Amino acid sequence: MRADLRSARAVCAGLAVLLAAGCAAMPSDGPPERVEIPQGSGAENLQVRVFPVPPHKGEDPRDLLAGFLAASSADEAKDYETALKYLTASAGKRWNPQAGVAVLSATPHRDQTVAAAETTTITVSGSKVAELDEDHSYRVVSDEAYRQQFTFVKESEGPDKGEWRIDRLPDGLIVDQTNFRNSYRAVHRYFYVSSDPSADGATPPVMVPDPIYLRRRTDPLTAAAKALAAGPSQWLAPAVYSAFEGVHIEGAVTVNDSRAAAVRVDVSDFGGRQSTCKQMATQLFHTLADQQGKAQLDRVDLSGGKGGCSVSAAEAADSAPGRLAGSAGASPYYQLDTGQLLLLQGEGPGRPVAGPLGQSGAQPRIGEVAVRRDGSGAAALGADGRSLYVTGFGDGDKLGDPVVSSRGTQPGQGLASPSWDGRHNLWVVDRDPAAPQLYLVRDRKSVAAQVDGLADRTVQDARISSDGTRIALVLKDGAGRRSLQIGLVVHEGTAGSPRVRVTGLRPVAPLLTDVASVSWADADQLLVLGKEQGKLQLLNYVGTDGSQAADSPLQGGESMTTVSASESRTGESVPPVIAYSTDHRIFRLQGNQWREIALQGHPAASFGYPG
């Protein structure tokens, strides 16, 4: 990493207290020097403003390459202006820095091979842990080998005659994890759920987050708005739509003292297009509030050449991400106690739900329950895992006949993981090794879901997001390893002949070789209970793009078998994580401490939040 010591005061302002003593001793003049940021504990949390430095006269290829890599990831008003000074004129015209970003686990190795006096090649290698594509979407990889070549030549003419310059190089950028965290920030764009052609009635207008990463030192609001207008990522696009089709942001986004954001777009006239204007403004509100802070934005004012519209925070809440997750209220969750389903709120004793699942000793015996997001009913698995029932919580409701049956007879086979989205669509896994299948159940009718890209793996568990667009799948391979993937749900067909497909599987926690349980913890976040090879079991928050959502995992005991979190939010209130153990006890996470929940009567058979 490089910094110009003649800008020592600016560097000191960025480092603040961390390097206060060192800055006091920095020289105020002299040639630029390289400043190394330590890679030790806490380095990933540094957010240091880095000033690019042009190449020195007489610099050798190895130092030139180090300077180029630093300059290409530094903070600069004009993108890559300094980095281009390390390239020959022809290379500068060919190089595409927007092609993506390779994120390496550490500073890359550099091996030099001298081919001739006027040319040399340096091979850059390392372990790639993630990458950004050209659309800024993040993809996590599992220590993938990375290797690229840089060719250097001596300039034969011009002001740099006799100086080494880079003549051939890969497109895109190369950064290590520390510099990535320092230089990039997460941005969530929001798009509407596409209509479901196989469902009766209109699809609720709810937002889906689409995470990307942008350079940290840009104008965050304007950059986020422009990224929103550019449209969804290729991965999410089949399940969402945007009101910004063909529309671009003009100028900068500003926020006034009344906490109203002003945004201008290249629409000549909004007359007669108020519905579209409102949809755009709503997308902007959620996207800008994610950057500004929800408590810091009250309104978005959108304007074009003529006319415009405004959307308030209250109006935008009608389509907020997670709106279909159900009401957080007093954090209601459900416990199955010897076949009787109980509703619990806070610390008080549970009360039986209405309907057949609330009756003590009901038949058939129930082994696992998933409650609808709105709390109006539930899906229940028979204790033998061979039958799935769907019923309501009304006094007149009946359990009825099974809606899905399995032929799996051994432990670990049969039906598992019933999971509801916010539109009353139910998902369930059949782990019968002779006929493994993922099912969608709607109106008591089951549809076999096509899952693309499974190869030799089978689905063991499934958790659907409240908006119904993304599904977390625990997959088991031939060696017995249980990994976590997330897939995109695409609905097709008609109401009379529905079809559903899960596509675009991608890993979200590739280092975990044994995933025990997964739960949605927010509209863009998963809570995963699992372990790495040879390590203890831990709780990890991960983003839907695979990025780490917390600096460090939470402590999770080896006795934990299942975790449950909630997408529901009441203001800033987040329902606590609850966990189930092998000895049938339930624990609530308060801060970083687990506290056992006192149960009434028999040990719990299962538990969970709605969904």
C-alpha positions as CSV (number, residue, x, y, z in Angstrom):
1,M,0.0,0.0,0.0
2,R,1.4,3.5,-0.8
3,A,0.8,7.0,0.5
4,D,2.4,10.3,-0.4
5,L,4.3,11.5,2.7
6,R,3.8,15.1,1.5
7,S,0.1,14.4,2.3
8,A,1.0,13.2,5.8
9,R,-1.6,15.4,7.4
10,A,-4.4,13.9,5.3
11,V,-3.1,10.4,6.0
12,C,-3.1,11.2,9.7
13,A,-6.7,12.4,9.6
14,G,-7.7,9.0,8.0
15,L,-5.8,6.9,10.5
16,A,-7.1,9.0,13.5
17,V,-6.2,7.6,16.9
18,L,-4.7,4.4,15.5
19,L,-1.5,6.0,14.3
20,A,-1.6,9.3,16.1
21,A,1.8,8.9,17.7
22,G,3.4,7.7,14.5
23,C,1.9,10.6,12.5
24,A,3.5,13.1,14.8
25,A,6.9,11.9,13.8
26,M,6.2,11.7,10.0
27,P,8.3,14.0,7.8
28,S,6.5,16.8,6.1
29,D,8.6,16.6,2.9
30,G,10.6,14.1,0.9
31,P,9.9,11.5,-1.8
32,P,6.8,9.2,-1.7
33,E,7.3,6.0,0.3
34,R,5.4,2.8,0.6
35,V,3.4,2.4,3.8
36,E,2.5,-1.1,4.9
37,I,-0.6,-1.7,6.9
38,P,-0.2,-4.8,9.2
39,Q,-2.2,-7.9,8.4
40,G,-2.7,-8.9,12.0
41,S,-5.7,-9.0,14.3
42,G,-8.1,-6.1,13.6
43,A,-6.6,-5.1,10.3
44,E,-9.8,-6.0,8.5
45,N,-11.6,-3.3,10.4
46,L,-9.3,-0.5,9.3
47,Q,-10.8,2.1,7.0
48,V,-7.8,4.1,5.9
49,R,-7.9,6.7,3.1
50,V,-5.1,5.7,0.7
51,F,-3.7,8.2,-1.8
52,P,-2.3,6.7,-5.1
53,V,1.4,7.4,-5.9
54,P,2.7,7.5,-9.5
55,P,5.7,5.4,-10.5
56,H,9.2,6.6,-9.5
57,K,12.0,7.2,-12.0
58,G,14.2,4.2,-12.4
59,E,11.7,1.9,-10.6
60,D,12.3,-1.9,-11.2
61,P,9.4,-4.1,-12.4
62,R,8.7,-5.7,-9.0
63,D,8.3,-2.4,-7.3
64,L,6.4,-1.1,-10.3
65,L,3.9,-3.9,-10.0
66,A,3.5,-3.3,-6.2
67,G,2.8,0.4,-6.9
68,F,0.3,-0.4,-9.7
69,L,-1.7,-2.8,-7.5
70,A,-1.8,-0.2,-4.7
71,A,-2.8,2.6,-7.0
72,S,-5.5,0.6,-8.7
73,S,-7.2,0.0,-5.3
74,A,-6.5,3.5,-3.9
75,D,-9.0,6.4,-3.4
76,E,-8.9,8.7,-6.3
77,A,-11.5,11.2,-7.6
78,K,-10.7,10.3,-11.2
79,D,-10.9,6.5,-11.5
80,Y,-7.5,4.9,-12.1
81,E,-5.8,8.0,-13.4
82,T,-2.7,7.3,-11.4
83,A,-2.8,3.5,-12.0
84,L,-2.8,4.2,-15.8
85,K,0.6,5.9,-15.4
86,Y,2.1,2.5,-14.7
87,L,1.0,1.2,-18.1
88,T,2.2,1.7,-21.7
89,A,-0.1,3.8,-23.8
90,S,-1.4,0.8,-25.7
91,A,-2.0,-1.2,-22.5
92,G,-3.8,1.7,-21.0
93,K,-6.3,1.6,-23.9
94,R,-6.8,-2.1,-23.6
95,W,-7.1,-2.5,-19.9
96,N,-10.6,-2.8,-18.5
97,P,-10.5,-2.1,-14.7
98,Q,-14.3,-2.5,-14.5
99,A,-14.2,-6.2,-15.5
100,G,-14.3,-7.4,-11.9
101,V,-12.3,-7.8,-8.7
102,A,-10.3,-10.8,-7.6
103,V,-10.2,-10.9,-3.8
104,L,-7.1,-12.9,-2.5
105,S,-6.7,-14.3,1.0
106,A,-3.4,-12.3,1.4
107,T,-0.9,-10.2,-0.4
108,P,-0.2,-12.0,-3.7
109,H,3.1,-13.7,-4.5
110,R,5.1,-12.2,-7.3
111,D,7.5,-14.5,-9.3
112,Q,9.7,-12.8,-11.9
113,T,11.1,-14.4,-15.1
114,V,13.5,-12.3,-17.2
115,A,13.0,-13.1,-20.9
116,A,15.3,-10.4,-22.3
117,A,17.0,-7.1,-21.3
118,E,14.0,-5.1,-22.6
119,T,11.1,-7.3,-21.3
120,T,10.3,-9.3,-18.3
121,T,7.3,-11.2,-16.9
122,I,6.0,-11.4,-13.3
123,T,3.5,-14.0,-12.4
124,V,1.0,-13.0,-9.6
125,S,-0.4,-15.9,-7.7
126,G,-2.4,-16.5,-4.5
127,S,-5.5,-18.1,-3.1
128,K,-8.8,-16.4,-4.3
129,V,-11.5,-16.3,-1.7
130,A,-14.1,-14.2,-3.5
131,E,-14.7,-12.1,-6.6
132,L,-16.8,-9.2,-7.8
133,D,-18.2,-9.5,-11.3
134,E,-18.5,-6.6,-13.7
135,D,-21.9,-5.8,-12.2
136,H,-20.3,-5.5,-8.7
137,S,-22.0,-8.7,-7.4
138,Y,-20.0,-10.6,-4.8
139,R,-19.3,-14.4,-5.2
140,V,-17.5,-16.4,-2.5
141,V,-15.1,-19.2,-3.6
142,S,-13.3,-21.8,-1.5
143,D,-9.6,-21.0,-1.8
144,E,-9.5,-21.1,-5.5
145,A,-6.0,-21.0,-7.0
146,Y,-5.3,-17.7,-8.8
147,R,-2.5,-17.0,-11.3
148,Q,-2.1,-14.2,-13.7
149,Q,0.9,-12.7,-15.7
150,F,2.1,-9.2,-16.1
151,T,4.5,-8.4,-18.9
152,F,6.8,-5.4,-18.6
153,V,8.7,-3.5,-21.4
154,K,11.1,-0.6,-21.4
155,E,9.6,2.5,-23.1
156,S,11.5,3.3,-26.3
157,E,10.4,6.9,-26.7
158,G,8.5,9.7,-25.1
159,P,9.0,11.3,-21.6
160,D,9.3,7.8,-20.0
161,K,11.9,6.5,-22.4
162,G,14.0,3.9,-20.7
163,E,11.5,3.3,-17.9
164,W,9.8,0.0,-17.3
165,R,6.1,0.0,-17.9
166,I,3.4,-2.7,-17.8
167,D,2.4,-3.7,-21.4
168,R,0.2,-6.8,-20.8
169,L,-2.0,-7.4,-17.8
170,P,-5.3,-9.1,-16.9
171,D,-8.5,-7.0,-16.9
172,G,-10.0,-6.1,-13.6
173,L,-8.4,-5.5,-10.2
174,I,-6.5,-7.7,-7.7
175,V,-6.8,-6.9,-4.0
176,D,-6.3,-8.8,-0.7
177,Q,-9.1,-9.2,1.9
178,T,-7.8,-6.4,4.0
179,N,-7.7,-3.9,1.2
180,F,-11.1,-5.1,-0.1
181,R,-12.7,-4.3,3.3
182,N,-11.0,-1.0,3.3
183,S,-11.8,0.0,-0.2
184,Y,-15.3,-1.4,-0.8
185,R,-18.7,-1.2,1.0
186,A,-21.9,-3.2,0.7
187,V,-24.8,-1.5,-1.1
188,H,-28.2,-3.0,-1.1
189,R,-30.4,-2.2,-4.1
190,Y,-34.1,-3.1,-3.9
191,F,-36.4,-4.5,-6.6
192,Y,-39.9,-5.8,-6.8
193,V,-40.9,-9.4,-6.7
194,S,-42.0,-10.5,-10.1
195,S,-45.6,-11.7,-10.6
196,D,-46.2,-15.4,-10.3
197,P,-48.1,-16.7,-13.4
198,S,-49.1,-19.9,-11.6
199,A,-50.8,-18.2,-8.6
200,D,-54.3,-16.9,-8.3
201,G,-54.4,-13.2,-7.6
202,A,-51.8,-10.5,-7.6
203,T,-48.3,-10.9,-6.2
204,P,-47.8,-8.6,-3.1
205,P,-45.6,-5.6,-3.9
206,V,-42.6,-6.5,-1.7
207,M,-39.0,-5.5,-2.1
208,V,-36.1,-8.0,-2.5
209,P,-32.5,-6.8,-1.6
210,D,-29.8,-7.3,-4.2
211,P,-26.4,-6.8,-2.5
212,I,-23.4,-5.5,-4.4
213,Y,-20.1,-3.8,-3.5
214,L,-19.0,-0.3,-4.6
215,R,-15.9,1.7,-4.0
216,R,-16.1,3.1,-0.5
217,R,-14.9,6.7,-1.2
218,T,-17.5,7.5,-3.8
219,D,-20.6,9.6,-3.1
220,P,-22.6,6.8,-1.4
221,L,-26.1,8.0,-2.1
222,T,-25.5,8.9,-5.8
223,A,-23.5,5.7,-6.4
224,A,-26.3,3.6,-4.8
225,A,-29.0,5.3,-6.9
226,K,-27.1,4.8,-10.1
227,A,-26.5,1.2,-9.2
228,L,-30.2,0.8,-8.6
229,A,-31.1,2.3,-12.0
230,A,-28.6,0.0,-13.7
231,G,-30.9,-2.9,-12.9
232,P,-30.7,-6.1,-10.8
233,S,-27.8,-8.6,-10.9
234,Q,-27.9,-11.3,-13.4
235,W,-28.5,-13.9,-10.7
236,L,-31.6,-12.1,-9.2
237,A,-33.0,-10.8,-12.4
238,P,-35.3,-13.8,-13.3
239,A,-37.3,-13.3,-10.0
240,V,-37.7,-9.5,-9.8
241,Y,-38.5,-6.4,-11.9
242,S,-37.5,-2.7,-11.7
243,A,-39.5,0.4,-12.5
244,F,-36.2,2.0,-13.7
245,E,-36.2,0.1,-17.0
246,G,-34.2,2.4,-19.4
247,V,-34.1,5.2,-16.9
248,H,-30.9,6.9,-15.6
249,I,-30.0,9.1,-12.7
250,E,-29.1,12.7,-13.5
251,G,-26.7,14.6,-11.3
252,A,-26.1,14.0,-7.6
253,V,-28.5,12.8,-5.0
254,T,-28.9,15.3,-2.1
255,V,-30.6,15.2,1.3
256,N,-31.8,18.4,2.9
257,D,-32.3,19.3,6.6
258,S,-35.9,18.0,6.4
259,R,-34.4,14.5,5.7
260,A,-35.8,14.5,2.2
261,A,-33.7,13.0,-0.6
262,A,-33.9,14.8,-4.0
263,V,-33.3,12.6,-7.1
264,R,-33.5,13.6,-10.7
265,V,-33.9,11.2,-13.6
266,D,-33.9,11.5,-17.4
267,V,-37.7,11.1,-17.8
268,S,-38.9,13.9,-20.0
269,D,-42.4,14.0,-18.5
270,F,-44.0,12.2,-15.6
271,G,-47.5,13.4,-16.6
272,G,-49.7,10.3,-16.7
273,R,-47.0,8.1,-15.2
274,Q,-47.5,8.7,-11.5
275,S,-47.7,5.0,-10.8
276,T,-44.3,4.4,-12.4
277,C,-42.9,7.5,-10.6
278,K,-44.1,6.2,-7.2
279,Q,-42.6,2.8,-7.9
280,M,-39.2,4.3,-8.7
281,A,-39.4,6.6,-5.7
282,T,-40.2,3.6,-3.4
283,Q,-37.2,1.6,-4.8
284,L,-35.0,4.7,-4.2
285,F,-36.3,5.2,-0.7
286,H,-35.3,1.7,0.4
287,T,-32.0,1.8,-1.4
288,L,-31.0,5.2,-0.1
289,A,-32.3,4.5,3.5
290,D,-30.0,1.4,3.5
291,Q,-27.1,3.8,3.0
292,Q,-28.3,6.8,4.9
293,G,-29.9,5.0,7.8
294,K,-33.6,4.4,8.0
295,A,-34.0,6.9,10.8
296,Q,-32.2,9.6,8.7
297,L,-34.5,9.6,5.7
298,D,-38.2,10.6,5.8
299,R,-39.0,11.2,2.1
300,V,-37.8,10.8,-1.5
301,D,-38.6,13.6,-4.0
302,L,-38.2,12.3,-7.5
303,S,-38.3,14.6,-10.5
304,G,-37.9,14.5,-14.3
305,G,-38.0,17.1,-17.1
306,K,-41.6,17.8,-16.1
307,G,-43.4,16.6,-13.0
308,G,-42.4,14.1,-10.4
309,C,-43.6,12.5,-7.2
310,S,-42.8,12.0,-3.5
311,V,-42.8,8.9,-1.3
312,S,-42.8,9.1,2.4
313,A,-41.3,6.5,4.8
314,A,-44.8,5.4,5.8
315,E,-45.8,4.9,2.1
316,A,-42.5,3.0,1.4
317,A,-43.2,0.7,4.4
318,D,-46.1,-0.9,2.5
319,S,-43.5,-2.8,0.3
320,A,-40.6,-3.0,2.7
321,P,-38.3,-6.0,2.5
322,G,-39.5,-8.6,5.0
323,R,-43.0,-7.2,5.0
324,L,-44.3,-10.7,4.4
325,A,-42.3,-12.2,7.3
326,G,-45.2,-11.7,9.8
327,S,-45.5,-9.4,12.8
328,A,-42.6,-9.4,15.2
329,G,-44.9,-8.2,18.1
330,A,-43.6,-9.7,21.3
331,S,-41.5,-12.2,19.4
332,P,-44.0,-15.1,19.2
333,Y,-42.6,-18.5,18.6
334,Y,-44.1,-22.0,18.8
335,Q,-43.2,-25.1,20.8
336,L,-44.3,-28.6,20.1
337,D,-44.8,-30.3,23.5
338,T,-45.7,-34.0,23.4
339,G,-47.8,-33.5,20.2
340,Q,-49.5,-30.3,21.4
341,L,-48.5,-27.0,19.7
342,L,-48.1,-24.1,22.0
343,L,-47.8,-20.4,21.3
344,L,-45.2,-18.6,23.5
345,Q,-44.5,-14.8,23.9
346,G,-41.8,-13.5,26.1
347,E,-41.1,-15.4,29.3
348,G,-44.7,-16.4,30.1
349,P,-46.1,-20.0,29.8
350,G,-47.3,-21.1,26.4
351,R,-50.9,-21.6,25.4
352,P,-52.3,-24.2,23.0
353,V,-53.2,-23.0,19.5
354,A,-56.8,-23.5,18.3
355,G,-57.5,-26.3,15.9
356,P,-56.3,-29.9,15.8
357,L,-52.6,-29.1,16.5
358,G,-53.5,-27.5,19.9
359,Q,-55.3,-30.6,21.2
360,S,-53.4,-32.8,23.6
361,G,-52.7,-36.3,22.5
362,A,-54.0,-35.6,18.9
363,Q,-53.6,-38.4,16.4
364,P,-51.5,-39.0,14.3
365,R,-48.5,-38.2,16.5
366,I,-46.7,-35.0,15.3
367,G,-42.9,-34.7,15.1
368,E,-42.2,-31.3,13.5
369,V,-44.3,-28.2,12.8
370,A,-43.9,-25.0,10.7
371,V,-46.3,-22.2,11.3
372,R,-47.5,-19.9,8.6
373,R,-45.9,-16.4,8.5
374,D,-49.2,-14.8,9.5
375,G,-49.9,-17.3,12.2
376,S,-53.2,-18.6,10.7
377,G,-52.2,-22.2,10.4
378,A,-49.3,-24.7,10.1
379,A,-47.8,-27.6,8.4
380,A,-47.1,-30.7,10.5
381,L,-45.0,-33.8,9.9
382,G,-46.0,-37.1,11.3
383,A,-43.5,-38.4,13.9
384,D,-42.4,-41.1,11.5
385,G,-41.5,-38.5,8.9
386,R,-43.7,-40.1,6.2
387,S,-46.7,-37.7,6.1
388,L,-47.2,-34.0,5.7
389,Y,-50.4,-32.4,6.9
390,V,-51.6,-28.8,6.5
391,T,-54.3,-27.3,8.8
392,G,-55.5,-24.0,10.1
393,F,-55.8,-22.6,13.7
394,G,-59.6,-22.3,13.7
395,D,-61.9,-24.2,16.0
396,G,-63.5,-26.0,13.0
397,D,-60.3,-26.9,11.2
398,K,-59.3,-30.6,10.7
399,L,-56.0,-32.2,10.1
400,G,-57.3,-34.1,7.1
401,D,-55.4,-36.4,4.8
402,P,-51.7,-36.0,4.1
403,V,-50.8,-33.7,1.3
404,V,-47.4,-35.2,0.7
405,S,-46.2,-38.7,1.6
406,S,-42.7,-40.3,1.6
407,R,-41.5,-43.9,1.3
408,G,-38.4,-43.2,3.4
409,T,-38.4,-45.5,6.4
410,Q,-35.0,-45.2,8.1
411,P,-33.8,-42.4,10.5
412,G,-32.7,-39.4,8.4
413,Q,-35.0,-40.3,5.6
414,G,-38.5,-39.2,4.9
415,L,-39.9,-35.7,5.0
416,A,-38.2,-32.8,6.6
417,S,-37.9,-29.0,6.8
418,P,-41.4,-27.7,6.1
419,S,-41.0,-24.0,5.4
420,W,-43.4,-21.2,4.5
421,D,-43.0,-18.0,2.5
422,G,-45.2,-15.0,3.0
423,R,-47.7,-16.0,0.3
424,H,-48.8,-19.3,1.9
425,N,-46.5,-21.3,-0.3
426,L,-45.1,-24.3,1.6
427,W,-41.8,-26.1,0.8
428,V,-40.9,-29.5,2.1
429,V,-38.0,-32.0,1.4
430,D,-38.4,-35.7,0.9
431,R,-35.1,-37.4,1.8
432,D,-36.1,-40.8,0.6
433,P,-32.8,-42.0,-1.0
434,A,-34.7,-43.9,-3.7
435,A,-36.6,-40.8,-4.8
436,P,-35.2,-37.5,-3.2
437,Q,-37.4,-34.5,-4.0
438,L,-38.1,-30.9,-3.1
439,Y,-41.8,-30.0,-3.2
440,L,-43.8,-26.8,-3.3
441,V,-47.3,-27.2,-1.7
442,R,-50.0,-24.6,-2.6
443,D,-53.7,-25.0,-1.6
444,R,-53.0,-28.6,-0.4
445,K,-51.6,-29.6,-3.9
446,S,-48.0,-30.5,-4.3
447,V,-45.7,-29.7,-7.2
448,A,-42.3,-31.3,-7.6
449,A,-39.7,-28.6,-7.9
450,Q,-36.9,-28.9,-10.4
451,V,-33.5,-28.1,-8.8
452,D,-30.8,-27.2,-11.4
453,G,-27.1,-28.0,-10.7
454,L,-27.4,-30.6,-8.0
455,A,-25.0,-33.0,-9.7
456,D,-24.5,-35.9,-7.2
457,R,-25.9,-34.0,-4.2
458,T,-29.3,-34.3,-2.6
459,V,-31.4,-31.7,-0.7
460,Q,-31.5,-32.4,3.1
461,D,-33.1,-29.2,4.4
462,A,-34.7,-26.1,2.9
463,R,-35.6,-22.7,4.2
464,I,-37.5,-20.3,2.0
465,S,-37.3,-16.5,2.3
466,S,-40.5,-14.6,3.3
467,D,-40.7,-13.0,-0.2
468,G,-40.5,-16.4,-1.8
469,T,-37.7,-15.5,-4.3
470,R,-34.7,-17.3,-2.6
471,I,-34.3,-20.6,-0.9
472,A,-31.5,-21.8,1.3
473,L,-30.7,-25.5,0.7
474,V,-28.5,-27.9,2.8
475,L,-27.0,-30.3,0.3
476,K,-25.3,-33.6,1.0
477,D,-22.7,-35.0,-1.4
478,G,-21.6,-38.6,-1.9
479,A,-19.0,-38.3,0.9
480,G,-21.6,-37.2,3.4
481,R,-20.5,-33.5,3.6
482,R,-23.4,-31.1,4.2
483,S,-22.9,-27.8,2.5
484,L,-25.1,-24.7,2.2
485,Q,-26.3,-23.3,-1.1
486,I,-28.8,-20.6,-2.0
487,G,-31.0,-20.8,-5.0
488,L,-33.3,-18.6,-6.9
489,V,-37.0,-19.6,-7.1
490,V,-38.6,-19.1,-10.5
491,H,-42.4,-19.8,-10.9
492,E,-43.8,-20.8,-14.3
493,G,-46.9,-22.4,-15.8
494,T,-50.5,-21.5,-14.9
495,A,-52.7,-21.7,-11.9
496,G,-54.1,-25.0,-13.2
497,S,-50.7,-26.4,-14.1
498,P,-48.0,-24.7,-12.0
499,R,-44.3,-25.3,-12.4
500,V,-41.5,-24.2,-10.2
501,R,-37.7,-24.3,-10.6
502,V,-34.8,-23.6,-8.3
503,T,-31.9,-22.3,-10.3
504,G,-28.5,-20.5,-9.9
505,L,-27.3,-22.5,-6.9
506,R,-24.3,-20.8,-5.3
507,P,-22.4,-21.4,-2.1
508,V,-22.8,-19.1,0.8
509,A,-20.6,-20.7,3.5
510,P,-18.1,-22.8,1.5
511,L,-15.7,-23.4,4.4
512,L,-18.4,-25.2,6.4
513,T,-18.2,-28.9,5.8
514,D,-21.0,-29.9,8.2
515,V,-24.1,-27.6,8.2
516,A,-26.5,-28.6,11.0
517,S,-29.2,-25.9,10.7
518,V,-30.0,-22.7,8.8
519,S,-32.6,-20.0,9.3
520,W,-33.4,-16.7,7.7
521,A,-32.3,-13.9,10.1
522,D,-33.2,-10.9,7.8
523,A,-34.3,-10.3,4.2
524,D,-30.7,-10.5,3.1
525,Q,-29.0,-12.6,5.9
526,L,-28.9,-16.2,7.0
527,L,-28.0,-17.7,10.4
528,V,-26.0,-20.9,9.9
529,L,-25.1,-23.5,12.6
530,G,-22.2,-25.6,11.3
531,K,-18.5,-26.3,11.6
532,E,-15.4,-26.2,9.5
533,Q,-13.3,-29.3,9.0
534,G,-11.7,-30.3,12.4
535,K,-13.2,-27.3,14.3
536,L,-16.0,-26.8,16.8
537,Q,-19.6,-26.0,15.8
538,L,-20.3,-22.2,15.6
539,L,-23.1,-19.9,14.6
540,N,-22.3,-17.8,11.6
541,Y,-24.2,-14.8,10.1
542,V,-23.7,-14.8,6.3
543,G,-25.2,-12.6,3.6
544,T,-27.2,-14.1,0.7
545,D,-24.2,-13.4,-1.6
546,G,-21.9,-15.4,0.7
547,S,-20.2,-12.4,2.3
548,Q,-19.5,-12.5,6.0
549,A,-22.3,-10.6,7.8
550,A,-20.4,-10.3,11.1
551,D,-16.7,-9.9,12.0
552,S,-16.7,-13.1,14.1
553,P,-19.1,-16.1,14.6
554,L,-21.2,-16.6,17.7
555,Q,-20.4,-19.3,20.1
556,G,-22.5,-22.4,19.5
557,G,-22.3,-25.5,21.6
558,E,-21.8,-29.0,20.2
559,S,-25.2,-30.0,21.7
560,M,-27.1,-27.5,19.5
561,T,-29.0,-29.2,16.7
562,T,-31.4,-26.4,15.4
563,V,-31.5,-22.6,15.4
564,S,-34.3,-20.3,14.6
565,A,-34.2,-16.6,13.8
566,S,-36.8,-14.2,12.3
567,E,-37.0,-11.8,9.4
568,S,-39.7,-9.8,11.3
569,R,-38.8,-6.4,12.6
570,T,-40.6,-3.9,14.8
571,G,-38.7,-0.7,14.4
572,E,-35.1,-1.5,15.5
573,S,-36.3,-4.5,17.6
574,V,-34.9,-7.8,16.4
575,P,-36.4,-11.0,17.8
576,P,-33.7,-13.0,19.7
577,V,-32.1,-16.1,18.2
578,I,-33.4,-19.3,19.8
579,A,-31.7,-22.7,19.7
580,Y,-32.7,-26.3,20.4
581,S,-30.3,-28.9,22.0
582,T,-29.9,-32.6,21.9
583,D,-31.4,-32.9,25.4
584,H,-34.6,-31.2,24.3
585,R,-33.9,-27.8,25.9
586,I,-34.5,-24.4,24.3
587,F,-32.1,-21.4,24.7
588,R,-32.5,-17.7,23.9
589,L,-29.5,-15.7,22.8
590,Q,-29.2,-12.4,24.8
591,G,-26.3,-10.3,23.8
592,N,-23.5,-12.9,23.5
593,Q,-24.9,-15.2,26.2
594,W,-27.2,-18.1,25.9
595,R,-30.1,-18.3,28.5
596,E,-32.2,-21.3,29.0
597,I,-36.0,-20.8,28.6
598,A,-37.9,-22.4,31.4
599,L,-40.5,-24.8,29.9
600,Q,-43.8,-25.9,31.3
601,G,-44.3,-29.6,31.6
602,H,-42.5,-32.0,29.2
603,P,-39.3,-31.2,27.3
604,A,-39.9,-29.6,23.9
605,A,-40.1,-31.8,20.8
606,S,-39.5,-28.9,18.4
607,F,-39.8,-25.2,18.3
608,G,-39.4,-22.2,15.9
609,Y,-40.6,-18.8,14.7
610,P,-43.3,-18.6,12.1
611,G,-41.9,-19.6,8.6
